[in-house]
Amino acid sequence: MRKKVLILYPKENYINAVKKIGLIPVCDKSAICDGLILTGGGDLSPCSYNMPNLYCKDIDLERDQTEFYYLQKYLSLNLPIFGICRGMQAVNVFLGGSLNQNLRGHSQIEGNDRFHLVKNQKDGVFYRLFGETFTVNSAHHQAVNAFPKTLKPLCFATDGVIEGLYSENILLTQFHPERLGDLGLEIFEYFADLL
């Protein structure tokens, strides 16, 4: 039987990536699926990590609370979670981490993703999949600052920004694998293997 994945705040490219690897994308929030995907979007409210708002924009408190609700639900059921960009930040904050509110050199350029190398941790899944380095796409002005002990780094940008975190049932990317073609689909397939 094909596995189902709940995609919160879905966009077409997330849905297409899920379909391409043989999973069934579900957008009905009332459904309990085999896994959860948190997608990209605006900034999390800094009150979530006890900081004043210095640089945050496009804050949506309802979305923050919705994502935290589903994180609690899926974590309590021990079901796999995949967080992408804002999704990575949301999981990190939910588990007790914090964010850097304003980075230089990682946002899009005239609406197009910025591409850069990341270095993979030798004990992580990305090292096994792609070797020591690979190229990712960047479209963010915030990123993980501190992360909880329950998460381990997967990869870093050359300036030290954390581009991936993971734990046994959690996969987090600061970049956007749904827009990285075949390489990105390999990451989705890794998530599918957790289901």
Phi, psi and omega in degrees: 000135181290140181280149179249142180232127175279125177250112176279136180053060187285151168233164188303321184292330175290315180299315180297318179297317179297317179295320183298332180263009172090011175266163177258116178283135179237131180247000178278110185295344181280348183275140169262121185249185181281345179195172185228136173241126173257128190262178176287169180166201181290184185281146171288150175293129180293346175295340178295334178236029171057045177231152174288159177279111178257320186220004185288146178217165180055040179287136179227094185298326178296318178295317177306309183294322178297313180296320178295323178299313182288328174299314178301316182296311184287326175294320180294332178270359181057042179259146184297147181229134177239116178249130183240125178055252176304324179300320175297316181296320180296315179296315180302313180294317180301324182273003174111005179274183179225173183236150165276121188282343182205111180252153172255147173084012180236350182279168179295158176247111181051043177083003180247143178302146173266137182251140180202162178282149167234151177255128184271144174289138186295336181264009185258165183294327181293327176296318179294324181281318193236357183087203188290322181221158168203167184262133179237170179252140186239136180207050185216155174241003176231159179198172179298133172260285174256146178232152182287160181296342180287345179249147178239143178293141174259318184200159182228144169288166182295338178270006177094355179294133179287122182253355178198143176224158177203162165216191186305318185240014184231132175234126184229131176232135174283332178275182188244088180296336179293349178242021183247019176063219185297322178299316178297323179294329175299325179289319175298321179295324175299316177300316180301325179292341177282340186287000000 
